[in-house]
Amino acid sequence: MLFFSTWFLTPLFLFLVWSRLFTLEPEAQRIFGFPKDMDPNSPDVLKSTRFIKHAKYFIQMIDKALSMLGPDIEILTEILLELGEKHVRYGVKPEYFPSMGRALIDTVQEALGEKDFTSDIKADWVEVYG
Protein backbone atom coordinates (compact mmCIF):
# COMPACT_ATOMS: atom_id res chain seq x y z
CA MET A 1 0.00 0.00 0.00
CA LEU A 2 1.53 3.30 -1.11
CA PHE A 3 -0.17 5.09 1.76
CA PHE A 4 2.63 4.14 4.16
CA SER A 5 5.31 5.83 2.06
CA THR A 6 3.44 9.15 2.28
CA TRP A 7 2.59 9.09 6.00
CA PHE A 8 4.35 11.84 7.90
CA LEU A 9 3.35 14.27 10.58
CA THR A 10 4.79 17.48 11.85
CA PRO A 11 3.12 20.21 13.89
CA LEU A 12 3.02 22.37 10.75
CA PHE A 13 1.34 19.58 8.79
CA LEU A 14 -1.34 19.23 11.47
CA PHE A 15 -1.80 22.99 11.62
CA LEU A 16 -2.48 22.92 7.88
CA VAL A 17 -4.93 20.03 8.23
CA TRP A 18 -6.88 21.75 10.99
CA SER A 19 -6.77 25.10 9.20
CA ARG A 20 -8.47 23.42 6.27
CA LEU A 21 -10.97 21.71 8.56
CA PHE A 22 -11.79 25.01 10.28
CA THR A 23 -12.24 26.66 6.88
CA LEU A 24 -14.64 23.88 5.80
CA GLU A 25 -16.39 23.65 9.19
CA PRO A 26 -15.99 26.96 11.10
CA GLU A 27 -18.18 25.70 13.95
CA ALA A 28 -15.57 23.01 14.68
CA GLN A 29 -13.30 25.73 16.05
CA ARG A 30 -15.52 25.91 19.13
CA ILE A 31 -14.55 22.36 20.11
CA PHE A 32 -11.03 23.70 20.67
CA GLY A 33 -12.29 26.83 22.41
CA PHE A 34 -11.60 29.11 19.46
CA PRO A 35 -14.17 31.74 18.48
CA LYS A 36 -16.09 30.91 15.30
CA ASP A 37 -14.83 34.11 13.64
CA MET A 38 -11.14 33.37 14.32
CA ASP A 39 -8.93 33.16 11.26
CA PRO A 40 -8.11 29.42 10.95
CA ASN A 41 -4.72 30.34 9.49
CA SER A 42 -3.82 32.39 12.55
CA PRO A 43 -0.69 31.37 14.43
CA ASP A 44 -2.86 31.62 17.57
CA VAL A 45 -4.00 28.08 16.76
CA LEU A 46 -0.47 26.83 17.46
CA LYS A 47 -0.46 28.64 20.82
CA SER A 48 -3.42 26.65 22.11
CA THR A 49 -2.38 23.92 24.55
CA ARG A 50 -5.69 22.20 23.89
CA PHE A 51 -4.97 22.12 20.15
CA ILE A 52 -1.36 20.94 20.62
CA LYS A 53 -2.46 18.18 23.02
CA HIS A 54 -5.09 17.01 20.55
CA ALA A 55 -2.64 17.13 17.64
CA LYS A 56 -0.19 14.90 19.54
CA TYR A 57 -3.00 12.48 20.40
CA PHE A 58 -4.07 12.48 16.74
CA ILE A 59 -0.55 11.48 15.69
CA GLN A 60 -0.50 8.65 18.23
CA MET A 61 -3.92 7.35 17.13
CA ILE A 62 -3.07 7.38 13.43
CA ASP A 63 0.23 5.60 14.10
CA LYS A 64 -1.57 3.03 16.26
CA ALA A 65 -4.26 2.54 13.61
CA LEU A 66 -1.66 2.01 10.91
CA SER A 67 0.16 -0.58 12.99
CA MET A 68 -3.12 -2.48 13.47
CA LEU A 69 -4.12 -2.67 9.82
CA GLY A 70 -4.41 -6.24 8.65
CA PRO A 71 -4.77 -9.00 11.24
CA ASP A 72 -5.91 -6.65 14.04
CA ILE A 73 -8.56 -4.91 11.96
CA GLU A 74 -11.46 -6.06 14.18
CA ILE A 75 -9.83 -4.64 17.31
CA LEU A 76 -8.97 -1.47 15.42
CA THR A 77 -12.58 -1.13 14.28
CA GLU A 78 -13.76 -1.37 17.91
CA ILE A 79 -11.23 1.23 19.04
CA LEU A 80 -12.19 3.64 16.27
CA LEU A 81 -15.91 3.24 16.92
CA GLU A 82 -15.35 4.05 20.60
CA LEU A 83 -13.23 7.03 19.60
CA GLY A 84 -16.01 8.25 17.32
CA GLU A 85 -18.50 8.01 20.19
CA LYS A 86 -16.17 10.09 22.39
CA HIS A 87 -15.88 12.71 19.68
CA VAL A 88 -19.66 13.02 19.45
CA ARG A 89 -19.77 13.65 23.22
CA TYR A 90 -17.16 16.41 22.75
CA GLY A 91 -19.41 18.12 20.22
CA VAL A 92 -18.03 16.75 16.97
CA LYS A 93 -20.84 16.49 14.46
CA PRO A 94 -20.98 13.54 12.04
CA GLU A 95 -20.70 15.92 9.09
CA TYR A 96 -17.23 16.99 10.31
CA PHE A 97 -15.73 13.57 9.56
CA PRO A 98 -15.89 13.81 5.74
CA SER A 99 -14.52 17.36 6.01
CA MET A 100 -11.64 16.10 8.15
CA GLY A 101 -10.89 13.44 5.55
CA ARG A 102 -10.93 16.04 2.80
CA ALA A 103 -8.68 18.36 4.83
CA LEU A 104 -6.24 15.54 5.56
CA ILE A 105 -6.04 14.25 2.00
CA ASP A 106 -5.83 17.74 0.49
CA THR A 107 -2.97 18.59 2.85
CA VAL A 108 -1.09 15.41 1.93
CA GLN A 109 -1.63 16.24 -1.74
CA GLU A 110 -0.26 19.74 -1.25
CA ALA A 111 2.73 18.45 0.74
CA LEU A 112 3.63 15.83 -1.87
CA GLY A 113 2.88 17.94 -4.92
CA GLU A 114 1.02 16.94 -8.05
CA LYS A 115 3.89 14.82 -9.39
CA ASP A 116 4.15 12.58 -6.30
CA PHE A 117 0.49 12.51 -5.30
CA THR A 118 -0.55 9.87 -7.82
CA SER A 119 -4.05 8.50 -8.29
CA ASP A 120 -2.88 5.27 -6.58
CA ILE A 121 -1.67 7.17 -3.54
CA LYS A 122 -4.91 9.14 -3.38
CA ALA A 123 -6.92 5.90 -3.63
CA ASP A 124 -4.92 4.44 -0.73
CA TRP A 125 -5.51 7.51 1.42
CA VAL A 126 -9.23 7.43 0.64
CA GLU A 127 -9.33 3.73 1.54
CA VAL A 128 -7.47 4.25 4.83
CA TYR A 129 -9.53 7.26 5.85
CA GLY A 130 -12.63 5.40 4.87
N, C-alpha and C positions, 0 to 999 in steps of 0.2 A: 504494500500500500504506500503510495507516494506521499500520503499525508504526513507520515513520520519525518520525512526529510525536510518538511517545511514548518515543523512545530518549533517555535521559539517564543520566549516571552521575556520582555523587559518592562520596566515601569512605563517607559515611553510608549511601547506597543499597547499596553493596557489602557493608558490614558487616551490613546487614539481610538481604541475600541469603544470605551465608554463615552468619549466625546461624540462618536457617531451614534451610539445608542441614545444619548441625551438629545441629540438633534432629531432623531426619529421619534422618540418618545419623551418629550420634555417633562411630563409628569413623573417619570422615573427618577428624576433628580431628587424628588422629595424623599425617596427611600434612603438616600444618603444625607439627608438634612440640608440639601441645597435648595435655594429658592427656585421656583419654576422659571423665573425670568433671568437666571444666571446664564452667562455665556458659557456653553459647554466646552469651549476651547480655552477657557480661562485657566491660568496656572494655579488659581485658587483650588481647583479640583485636586491637584497634587499635594496641597497643604492639608487636606482633610485626613485625619488619622482614621476615620471611619472608612474612607475610600481606600486608603493604603492597606488597611487590615483586610478589607474585602478582596482587594486585588491579589494579595499574597495567598489568601485562601482559595481564590479562583485558580491560581497557578497550581497549587497543591492538588485541587480536585481534578483538574484536567490531566495532570501528570498521573494521578492515581487511576483515573478512568482509562487512560491510554495503556497503562500497564495491565489492566484487567480485560482488555479486549481479547476475544477468543474464548479460551476455556472457562473463564470466570464471568462470562457475559450475563448469566442469570443473577449472580450476586451484584454485579455492577448495575443491572437494571433496577434491582431493589434499592440500592443506595441512591441512585439518581431519582427514583420516584419519591423517596423520602425527602431528598433535597428539594425537589419541586414543591412538595407540600409545605416545607419550611418557608420557602420563598413566598408562597401565597400568604402565609401568616404574616410575613414582613411587609406585605402590601404589593408584591409583584403581581401584576395582572397577566393572565395567560397570553394576551396579545403582545406582551413584551418579548416573549421567547423567540418568535420569528424575527423580530427586530434585532435582538441580540445576535442571532445567527447571521443575519445580513451584515451587521456591524463587524462581527468577527471575520467573516469571509472577505468582506470588502477591504478590511485592514490588512489581512494577509496578502490579498491581491496587490494592494498598493505597495506593501513592503517588498514583495518579490519582483514586482514589475510585470508588464505584459508578456515579456519574453519567457520568464520562468514560471508564470502562473498559467500552466497549460490547462486544457479542458479536463485532462485526467486528474490533475491535482485538484481542480475545483470540484470535480465529481467526488473525489475522496473526502474533501472537507464537508461537502453537503451530506455525504453518507454518515460521517462521524458525528456531525452536529445533529443530524436527524430530522 
